[in-house]
Amino acid sequence: MLRHAWWLGILVACSGDTDTDNDTADADADADTDADSDADADADTDADSDADTDCTALITTVTPADLSVDVALNQPIVVAFDQAITDTDPHGVTVSNATGSLALASDGLSMTWTPSTPYDRNTTYDVTATVCDDSLGSSFVTSNTVNPADVAGNTYAVPWVDTRVTINEPPNGAALFFTPALFPIDYVMLQVLSIDPLTGDAPAAATVGLDDGFGQPVPDCTVVIRETGSFAQNPLFTFAGDLQIVIAPGQFADVEDFALEGTFSSDGSALTAVHMTGMVATEQFIDVPGPLPANCNSIFVAAFNPTCVPCTISNSGQCMLVDFTATQADLYPFVDIDTTCPP
């Protein structure tokens, strides 16, 4: 209305220049209309853009929980969200006096920060987790040293098909490794045979096993490996070697560069924050002729979306990377791998 009143005033004051003024007024009106349209378009674009990029996720949990004690020296920080985010959404984890790497879960519902080197013993660490506009702070205290006598001779085992076990690699690995017909495994087992208190050298035996029907693991003596682990960073324990796993009666698959690490609880009653990695040779799964490096030589294995790398020992040529984590391996005081399966 103001624009039209102004236009009528110009007509009255300058009636002798009607045509010129009309043209000018029309041009002004067009300019105003164009400006309004542009402004509306900009507003719409901005609104749409803002709506598309809104990040509203909230942090639901941080593990370890705030004020946790006796935390493993290799414990990752896991932060869960109430809704999925993408790589482009703001998210992060910082840990005081520590460095690490951050990975967003494939479903976007959590992120995991993994320390680059073990934490210091008996030390408080502060954690700040952020996602979108939300943040949460917490702290934890790491484990102190463990008396080697509380660990030496003990056998620890992780129940295999259990909620405490997570298969990180291959991405679809649960359908493969948690299928008894393909991998008849109930436990992954480790016995620390002895510990040198000066060097930290810790000869150990590792194998897989089945359940005896009463909740006790029975070691598979056909696939036992014996290597010297390290307890030099007490209470952190590391162990590495090459082993085999049973995939069918009389059939085995090589696991090259197998590595296990975890932190013993202060009383030696459990091995916590267990992390296992290795490369499974796929020669037993080859189901088509000719090399298929992208599929680890196997259409069957390809279904699990594996990462394939050259084997270092096996004749198959291709190995599938495996990466497992378990929150805890329990102590089984009446199980002795070394006695059951003598060298």
Secondary structure as UniProt FT lines:
FT   HELIX           2..13
FT   HELIX           15..17
FT   HELIX           18..53
FT   STRAND          59..63
FT   TURN            66..67
FT   STRAND          68..71
FT   TURN            73..74
FT   STRAND          77..81
FT   TURN            87..88
FT   STRAND          91..95
FT   TURN            96..97
FT   STRAND          100..104
FT   TURN            106..107
FT   STRAND          110..115
FT   TURN            121..122
FT   STRAND          124..131
FT   TURN            132..133
FT   STRAND          134..142
FT   HELIX           148..150
FT   TURN            151..153
FT   STRAND          155..159
FT   TURN            163..164
FT   STRAND          165..169
FT   TURN            171..173
FT   HELIX           174..177
FT   TURN            180..182
FT   STRAND          187..192
FT   TURN            197..199
FT   STRAND          201..211
FT   STRAND          217..219
FT   HELIX           221..223
FT   STRAND          225..233
FT   TURN            234..235
FT   STRAND          236..248
FT   TURN            249..250
FT   STRAND          251..264
FT   TURN            266..267
FT   STRAND          270..281
FT   HELIX           283..285
FT   HELIX           293..295
FT   TURN            296..297
FT   HELIX           299..302
FT   TURN            303..304
FT   STRAND          308..310
FT   TURN            315..316
FT   STRAND          318..331
FT   TURN            333..334
FT   HELIX           337..340
//
